[in-house]
Amino acid sequence: MLEPVRESRPLARLPAEVRSKLTADVLAAYEREFAQLMDVWKALETKAQASTAIAGVLVAGTVALAKELPATMSDIVRGGTAVLATTLLMSVVFSLMALGVEPVYSAPSGDEIAENVRDLLAAEISEDTAEERLERFVGDRVRSWQRANMSRRSANERKANWAKAAQACLVIGIGLGAFLALTILILGTATF
């Protein structure tokens, strides 16, 4: 049996109240999304700062260890210590890249919106074009939020990639450091 053909009804034909409600919902969704993106940004900043601090402490410990290694210690342990220091330094560099300042589009400010509202209210427009101007105004706000959210999302992705690389180097460094520490403790000053 054939389904009846439904008539398409463009949004422009919907009552103004319905369009206004839908648009308000869209704006609220973008505002919530921006708040969530900012929370993610803050969390990434915190992780990168922690990675920098931990790796920095471990680099200092590695340098102290390297100075105290006896001359009889094997080249493998000495080389492992150099690799450890390098891995930890890479973690610091990647963390600093994650913490770097990056230009992004900001959310529409209250001043911007207030100025646009003043312009809209001050304009002499007919009743026929008032609704159209208002819809364009709201459409501009929606596009501003879209741009801000896309910009923040992209920046968060780049920040997350740097933070992941920093944490991966940190984990490798911690593992290598533990292995070297055990090797030194077990073997003492013996060579192998």
Secondary structure, DSSP 8 states (H G I E B T S, - for coil): ----------GGGS-HHHHHHHHHHHHHHHHHHHHHHHHHHHHHHHHHHHHHHHHHHHHHHHHHHHHH--TTS-HHHHHHHHHHHHHHHHHHHHHHHHHS---------HHHHHHHHHHHHHS---HHHHHHHHHHHHHHHHHHHHHHHHHHHHHHHHHHHHHHHHHHHHHHHHHHHHHHHHHHHHHTT---
